[in-house]
């Protein structure tokens, strides 16, 4: 039986990431899928037979990183770190080499080590149920990435004194569609979105932000705050961080013209989506001329 998504009334909520993603409402990722084609949107969000793929290892690490950086008090409620192997059983001694007394003692040692190891594995399996599992090496990398952010004077200022991972729901006044957004880092005067990336240099991140439609994400936050709280939030900042050593962070502020472009695109996409839903018609790719 398919469970209906929970509907939140317009407002700001302190709920889990899972509760946010499973709730009703049009999100940025949904509009990005719709922009690709209405058929992609229909297949993923209106198809009762659609099976959501399991999150990749990279996605799970990203979720763990967000938790460690923005909600450290929740880390071990959501994440389990697999302990490094410490119980070494070793090769058994041979009776002909050591004699019966040492052989029996070694046999008992091996059995005790095996039982201890199995008990540790069972305990970890129970403790980690429903959680993201990281290796000790992944946890070490995660800690180093957090340390790199807090060691950077510009990045650290963006984290101090903020509210984290709030969810905003609102009814778009023009289409009457329920929409949602989830700022990572929320200050009274500005909002910060944290992005881990391969390359945080200006040129590389500009391309990632453009191709990924990051401006649309901030545009939706602008509309959310305007509709729910009644003021025009226009200061949005990206905190980008490279995923390879030395894990350098970089700070970028979204230009006003990019925010306005995002708001315009949000309005266009939401209007088109409402039309498709009203008519129950979702097209695929249109024929195009291709110049190579």
Secondary structure, DSSP 4 states (H G I P E B T S, - for coil): -PPPPPPPPSEEE---HHHHHHSSSB-HHHHHHHHH-HHHHHHHHS-TT--PPPPPHHHHHHHHHHHHHH-GGGHHHHEEEPPPP-----PPPPHHHH-HHHHHHHHHHHHHHHHHHHHHHHHHHHHTTTSEEE-HHHHHHHHHHHHHHHTSHHHHHHHTT-EES-EEEEE-TTT--EEEE--SEE-SS-EEEEEEES--SHHHHHHHHHHTTHHHHHHHHHHHHHHHT-S----EEEEEEESSTT--EEEEEPPHHHHHHHHHHHHHHHHHHHHHHHHT----PPP-----
